[in-house]
Amino acid sequence: MNNEHQNTPSPAYNQAVLESYTKIVKQTKALLATVKQEPLRQIMEMESKEQIVVGTILHELISPLLYLRLECYKGNIYGIHYGYAACELATEFYPLTSAFIRSVYKLTIAHDSIDIQDCVRTDWVITETAELFEYMLDRNKHHSFKVIKHKSEQQNGKKLQAA
């Protein structure tokens, strides 16, 4: 893990993390669009309009199956947290959650010449995404509720494969 960004990140580092995160969100929504059951395509989404300081959550996406957060950490370093519904290998959602996890890591491995691998934070990982979604749905103050339109894997151009 590269720790050179831990003390003084360059603006290019945070921009690279933001660009990668934006791609992850797009892929996450495309994955969720392949789910047939509408309740599982529902999301709560929040984007901060505040000045970015340590502790600011820049963006958060919560669904019953997947979770993403872009946050500003100590030293004004952007970091990505994620979560997923823990699924048994035999369930229909295992390919989706494993594809999501792979996309988080694939899209943060390298960004041009900037090493942003250390932006993925694993000090906590949410595995009870459905419970978090229900909690936020009942107590929402900052998130927008949306339903992602269903698209088949073929329509979406995505082929999900189990890890």
C-alpha positions as CSV (number, residue, x, y, z in Angstrom):
1,M,0.0,0.0,0.0
2,N,1.3,3.4,-0.9
3,N,1.2,5.8,2.0
4,E,2.8,8.8,0.3
5,H,-0.7,10.4,0.1
6,Q,-1.5,10.0,3.7
7,N,0.1,13.4,4.8
8,T,-0.3,15.7,1.8
9,P,-2.5,14.6,-1.0
10,S,-2.1,16.4,-4.3
11,P,-5.3,17.8,-5.9
12,A,-4.6,15.3,-8.7
13,Y,-4.9,12.4,-6.1
14,N,-8.3,13.5,-4.9
15,Q,-9.5,14.2,-8.5
16,A,-8.4,10.7,-9.5
17,V,-10.3,9.1,-6.5
18,L,-13.4,11.2,-7.4
19,E,-13.2,10.1,-11.1
20,S,-12.8,6.5,-10.1
21,Y,-15.7,6.7,-7.6
22,T,-17.9,8.2,-10.2
23,K,-17.2,5.2,-12.5
24,I,-17.9,2.9,-9.6
25,V,-21.3,4.6,-8.9
26,K,-22.2,4.3,-12.6
27,Q,-21.3,0.6,-12.6
28,T,-23.1,0.0,-9.4
29,K,-26.3,1.5,-10.8
30,A,-25.9,-0.6,-13.9
31,L,-25.6,-3.7,-11.8
32,L,-28.6,-2.8,-9.7
33,A,-30.6,-2.2,-12.9
34,T,-30.3,-5.9,-13.7
35,V,-32.2,-7.0,-10.6
36,K,-35.8,-8.0,-11.5
37,Q,-37.4,-7.2,-8.1
38,E,-38.2,-3.5,-7.8
39,P,-37.7,-3.2,-4.0
40,L,-34.0,-4.3,-4.5
41,R,-33.5,-1.6,-7.2
42,Q,-34.5,1.1,-4.7
43,I,-31.7,3.4,-3.6
44,M,-31.1,6.3,-1.1
45,E,-28.6,8.7,-2.5
46,M,-27.0,11.8,-1.0
47,E,-24.5,14.3,-2.4
48,S,-23.0,16.9,-0.2
49,K,-23.4,20.6,-1.2
50,E,-21.2,21.7,1.8
51,Q,-17.7,22.9,1.8
52,I,-15.4,19.9,1.8
53,V,-13.6,19.5,5.1
54,V,-12.4,16.4,7.1
55,G,-15.5,14.2,7.8
56,T,-17.6,15.5,4.9
57,I,-19.5,12.7,3.2
58,L,-19.2,13.8,-0.5
59,H,-21.6,11.1,-1.8
60,E,-23.4,8.1,-0.4
61,L,-25.5,5.4,-2.2
62,I,-27.4,2.9,-0.1
63,S,-29.4,0.0,-1.5
64,P,-30.7,-3.2,0.0
65,L,-27.9,-5.0,-1.8
66,L,-25.0,-2.5,-2.2
67,Y,-23.4,0.4,-0.3
68,L,-20.9,3.1,-1.4
69,R,-19.5,6.2,0.3
70,L,-17.0,8.9,-0.7
71,E,-15.7,10.7,2.3
72,C,-13.0,13.3,3.1
73,Y,-10.6,12.0,5.8
74,K,-7.8,13.4,7.9
75,G,-5.3,15.3,5.7
76,N,-8.1,16.1,3.2
77,I,-7.7,12.7,1.6
78,Y,-10.6,11.2,-0.2
79,G,-11.5,7.7,0.6
80,I,-14.1,5.1,-0.5
81,H,-16.0,2.8,1.8
82,Y,-18.3,0.1,0.5
83,G,-20.6,-2.6,1.6
84,Y,-22.7,-5.4,0.2
85,A,-25.3,-7.9,1.2
86,A,-23.5,-11.1,2.3
87,C,-24.8,-13.7,-0.1
88,E,-24.5,-17.5,-0.2
89,L,-22.8,-18.8,-3.3
90,A,-25.9,-20.4,-4.6
91,T,-28.1,-17.3,-4.4
92,E,-29.0,-15.2,-7.5
93,F,-27.4,-12.1,-6.0
94,Y,-23.9,-13.6,-5.4
95,P,-22.8,-12.8,-9.0
96,L,-24.0,-9.2,-8.5
97,T,-22.3,-8.6,-5.2
98,S,-19.1,-10.2,-6.3
99,A,-19.1,-8.1,-9.5
100,F,-19.6,-5.0,-7.4
101,I,-16.6,-5.8,-5.2
102,R,-14.4,-6.5,-8.2
103,S,-15.5,-3.2,-9.8
104,V,-14.5,-1.3,-6.6
105,Y,-11.0,-2.7,-6.8
106,K,-10.6,-2.8,-10.5
107,L,-11.5,0.9,-10.9
108,T,-9.1,2.0,-8.1
109,I,-6.1,-0.1,-9.1
110,A,-4.6,2.6,-11.3
111,H,-5.7,5.9,-12.5
112,D,-3.3,7.2,-15.1
113,S,0.0,7.5,-13.3
114,I,-1.5,8.2,-9.8
115,D,-1.6,5.3,-7.3
116,I,-5.0,5.5,-5.6
117,Q,-5.2,2.0,-4.3
118,D,-5.1,3.2,-0.7
119,C,-8.3,5.2,-1.2
120,V,-10.4,2.0,-0.6
121,R,-11.0,1.8,3.1
122,T,-11.7,-1.5,4.8
123,D,-11.6,-0.5,8.5
124,W,-15.4,-1.1,8.3
125,V,-17.4,-2.8,5.6
126,I,-21.2,-2.9,5.8
127,T,-22.7,-6.4,5.2
128,E,-26.2,-5.7,6.4
129,T,-27.1,-3.4,3.6
130,A,-30.9,-4.2,3.7
131,E,-31.1,-3.2,7.4
132,L,-29.1,0.0,6.7
133,F,-31.5,0.8,3.8
134,E,-34.6,0.3,6.0
135,Y,-33.1,2.4,8.8
136,M,-32.2,5.3,6.5
137,L,-35.6,5.0,4.8
138,D,-37.3,5.5,8.1
139,R,-35.0,8.3,9.4
140,N,-34.0,10.0,6.2
141,K,-33.1,13.7,6.3
142,H,-30.5,14.1,3.6
143,H,-30.9,11.3,1.0
144,S,-33.1,11.2,-2.1
145,F,-35.2,8.1,-2.7
146,K,-35.0,6.7,-6.2
147,V,-35.9,3.5,-8.1
148,I,-33.5,2.4,-10.8
149,K,-35.2,1.3,-13.9
150,H,-34.9,-2.4,-14.7
151,K,-32.7,-3.4,-17.6
152,S,-31.7,-6.9,-18.5
153,E,-28.1,-7.8,-18.6
154,Q,-28.2,-7.8,-22.3
155,Q,-29.8,-4.3,-22.4
156,N,-27.3,-3.1,-19.9
157,G,-24.3,-4.4,-21.7
158,K,-23.1,-6.1,-18.5
159,K,-22.3,-9.7,-18.1
160,L,-22.2,-10.7,-14.4
161,Q,-19.9,-13.5,-13.5
162,A,-19.4,-15.2,-10.1
163,A,-16.0,-14.6,-8.6
